[in-house]
């Protein structure tokens, strides 16, 4: 299991510990919304603005759930959750002000530019979830759901990393041409699964490096983590074969 109670960064306490089913569901929803909604389309009326708010709220909930399920200690978790909440509230307030102004736009805010905090939490989330999953001493369905959540969280993290590279670079666009923000999520998913349709490709050195890194990380996760956990889980005794009071899980030495 994770560190002892009272650890500075992690704890075994908390009602949401190991609830990776929630994390996986939110991760699927976040990836889906980011794949369908163009966050650059801030002038598309109320519908696009509501979609932007929903994406922000969903991603924040996904990152927050990752911290809770992974056993992050209360103090550092609360700090991150407050900062995420401030970001969500700021987004909603901005949308309300924009709607009251009647111009249909979002003034002074570029939704395609994720904040440094947002990107950092997105990168850290799969790492801490994987840490918790790999420290499990028994392989349960929650463990498998956590491993699957890590896979999607990695794709989510690289989506924000790609956006950050384009915004930091400033001169050279990530794909060489202007693309919607949904294209970054699409590119991240096709890269981590090594599908490689070829319709989008990173043109800069940093972008190419990140793309290659995501492809390698995705395959390593599938081969060494997910495959191993699924194999151990499938080899666990069936309910009929287990003794009374035991659950169908397998211990990891």
N, C-alpha and C positions, 0 to 999 in steps of 0.2 A: 504494500500500500504506500501512500505518500508519507511525507514527513510527520513527525509526532505533533500532537496538539501543542500550540504555543510557538510553532515555528514562525519566523519573521515573514516568510513569503507564502507558505502553504500550510494547510490544516486539514485534518480529517473530519472536522465538524461542518455542519451545514445541511439543511434539508434538501438542497439541490445537488449535492455531491453525487457524481457518476450518472446524472440524468442526461446521458448522451443522446437519448432518443429525441429530446427537445432540441438539443444543439443541432442534430442532423436535420430535423424538420425545418428549423429556422435557416440552416445553411442552404438547403434546397430552395427554400422560398427566396432567400437573398440572391442566389445565383440566377434563379429564374427571372426575378424582377430586373436585375442588372443586365440581363441578356435581352430583355424586351423593351426597356424604357431608356430613351436617350436623355441623359441628364443635361446635355447641352441645349436641349430644346426648351429653354426657360421662357420663351415668348410664345409658346403654343397655346396659351389660354389656361383656364382654370384646370382643365383635365390634366395637362402636363405638369402643372404645379402640384396638384394633389398626388400625382404619381411620384414626383420627386420627393415629396414629404414622406410618402409610404416607403420608398426605398431607404431613405435616411433612418426612419424609425425601425425598419426591419433589420438593417445591417447593425444598428446599435444594439438591438435586442439579441442578435446572433452573437455579437462580441461579448456582451454582458453575460449571456447564458454560458458561453465557453469558459469564462472566468469562474463562474459559480460551480459548474460541473467538474472543473479541474481541481477544485479545492484550494483556490487562491485565498490567502488569508484575508480577513475582513478589512483591515486597514488599507492595504494597497488596492484591494478590489473596490472599495468604496470610493477611493480617489478617482480611479478610472471611470467608474460608473457615473460619478457626478460630472466629470468632464464630458462623457458621452451624452448625458442628459442635457447639459448646457448646449451642446451642439444641436441636439434634436429640438429643444425649445427655441433656440435661435433660428433654426430653419422655419419652424411653424410661425413664429412671430414675423419673420421676414415675409413669408407668404401672405399673412393676414394684412400687413402694411401694404404690400404690393397690390393686393386685391382692393383694399380701401382706396388706394391711389387711383385705381381704375385704368392703369396703363398696361396691365397684363404681363408685366415683366417683373424680374426679381432684381431690384436695384442694388448695386454695390457688391454683388456676390456672384462668383462664377462657380456653378455647381460642379463643373468638370474638374475643379482643382481640389482634391482631397487634402485636408489639413495634415500636418506632420503627425499629430496625435492619432488621427484616424488611421493613417497608413501604418504607424508603429503598432497600434493595438491589433490591426488586421494581420500583421506579420507575426506578432507574438502569440496570437490565439492558437494556431495549429501546433505551435511548439509546446505550449503548456498542456494542451489536450493530449498530444502524443506522449508527453511525459507521464501523465496520469494513466493512460492506457497501458503503457509498457511496464508500469510498476504494479499492475494488477497481478495478484497471485492466483486468481482463478479466472478462467475464460468464460464469460457469460454473454448473453445477448447484448447487454449494455456495453461490454468491451468491444464487440464487433461494430455496434452502432457508433461508438467513439472513433474507431479506426476509419470508418467510412466518412464520418464528419471531418476528420483530419484531412482527408483527400480533397473534399470540397472547400475546406477552409484555406488550404494551400492555393487552390485556384482563385479564391476570393482575394487572398493576400497579394498574389501576383497581378491581379487586375488593378489593384490600387498602386502597386509598385510601377506598373507600366504607365499609368496615368501620371504618377509623380515624375517619372523620367521625362515624359513629354513636357510637363509644365516647368520642370527645372531647366531643361535644355533650352527651351525658349526659341531657339533658331531652327533646329532640325526637328521636324515632326517625327513621332515615333514610327509611323508607317510610311513616312515620306509624303503623305497626302492627308488632308483633313478628314477624319473619320468620326462617327458618332461614338459616344462613350460606351454604348452597348457593344460596339465592335471590339473593345478591349476585353470585355468579359468573354465574348465569343472566341477571341484569339487565345485567351488564357485557357479556356476549356479544351480547345483543339490542340493546344500545345501540351498540356499535362497528360492528355490521352494519346499523344503522339500521332494524331490523325493527320495533321498537316495538309489541309486542302490546298494551300498555296495561294489562296486569294488575298491573304494578308501576310505581311512579313515585316519584321523589325529591320530598319535600315541603319541605325546607329550602332556603335560598338557596345554601348551599355545595354541597349535593348536586345541585341543579339545574345549577349552574355546571359541576361536574365531569362530570355526565352529558352536557351539551352539548359540553364540551371533548372528551370521548371520542368522541362521534359525529363531530365535525369531524376529529379526528386520524385516526380510522379511515378516513374517506373520502379524506383527503389521502394517507395511506399507499397506499391502493389505486390512486388516480389517478396520483400523481406518482412513486411509488417502485416498487411491485410491477409496475404496468402497463408502466413504462418498462424495467425490467429484463427482464421477459418478452418485450417487443418486441425488445430488443437481442439476447437469447439466441436467439429464434426466427429472427432474420435472420442468424445466424452461419452460415458455410459448413458443409455436411454433411461427414461424414467422407470421403466419396468425392471431394469437391471440394477438400479441404484437401491441402496438400503434405505430403510425408513428414515425420513427426515432429511435426506440429502437431496440437493438440487443437481440437475444434470449439467454440471460444470466441471472443468478439468483444472487441476492445480499445475502451476508453472514453477518448476524448481529454479 
